[in-house]
Amino acid sequence: GRKGLGSIFVWASGNGGMFQDDCSCDGYVSSIHTLAIGSVTDEGMSTYYGEVCPSVMGVVFAGGSHSVGVTTDLHGGCTLKFQGTSSAAPLAAGCIALVLEANANLTWRDVQHLVVETSVIPSEKEDGWKVNAAGYHVNHRFGFGVLDCGRMVEAAENWIGIQEQLKCVVKSQGPTRYDAINQSL
């Protein structure tokens, strides 16, 4: 994808939080190649429906009682109440489109790093914020925080690409394992 720079996949983290769904169960959300995006209220608080997992990269304001998502509906009209992660993911994709317009040479990993570097904590009132070993704030509900498109574009304009992904392969010295249909792994 993108002449070797890699495709950028944006995926909604899910709206099943009211049923205790965990977005880790979604293979697309959990993929290293995916930017999993959640929703946050206009006050920067978590939504009752948002799914929680460590794969969430960030959130977008698309779920509050006062926020209004305007889009077309299935019947040729407009809707004023498009909320949730299904609304947040396309908003994040639009933000990433602006980033790629500012710097078309970004790799898929550069874009993920821009999300990490430029996202901000949406509300100090929410619990669960930790600082990881790399020194970044992170939360299972919000990922690295709310996407700040302006900051992302500014950072992209002067971005120096990150190093190529390091891959480590370890050869097992243990016994051969078998899967459920008895084929050697």
HELIX and SHEET records of a PDB file:
HELIX    1   1 ARG A    2  GLY A    4  5                                   3    
HELIX    2   2 GLY A   17  PHE A   19  5                                   3    
HELIX    3   3 CYS A   23  CYS A   25  5                                   3    
HELIX    4   4 THR A   85  ALA A  102  1                                  18    
HELIX    5   5 TRP A  108  THR A  118  1                                  11    
HELIX    6   6 CYS A  149  GLU A  157  1                                   9    
SHEET    1   A 3 PHE A   9  ALA A  12  0                                        
SHEET    2   A 3 THR A  34  VAL A  40  1                                        
SHEET    3   A 3 VAL A  56  PHE A  61  1                                        
SHEET    1   B 2 THR A  71  THR A  72  0                                        
SHEET    2   B 2 CYS A  78  THR A  79 -1                                        
SHEET    1   C 2 LYS A 130  VAL A 131  0                                        
SHEET    2   C 2 HIS A 137  VAL A 138 -1                                        
END                                                                             
